[in-house]
Amino acid sequence: MHKKCVFESNFGYNSIVRIGKIYNINLKHYIFLLNTHIDLIDYSYILNKFFKICKNKLRKKILITYITFEDIRNRELGITNINKIENKYYNLYFNYLTNKNNIYY
């Protein structure tokens, strides 16, 4: 299992990690790193909270951009709900971007 981490040092400088860089670290290495370097502060909770806020705002922005009258009608009739519509356009948007990047001219 891997963990996304951002560290800061109490002593101002640490030769092992760069301050502000996002690391993707194995859980065993993470525990070892924090046990051996007692000056490191982990900000992964704040980082994950920031990622969650950004993802939610992006989902809403995509929904506002691509929603149609048919989607609104289906939601009013109870055929679908707002989460399904949001997921539909979110997945379409990112599938389009990944397919667009894989095209070779």
Secondary structure, 3 states (H helix, E strand, C coil): CEEEECEEECCCCCCCCCCCCCEEEEHHHHHHHHHHCCCEEECHHHHHHHHHHHHHHHHHHHHHHHCCHHHHHHHHHCCCCHHHHHHHHHHHHHHHHHHHHCCCC
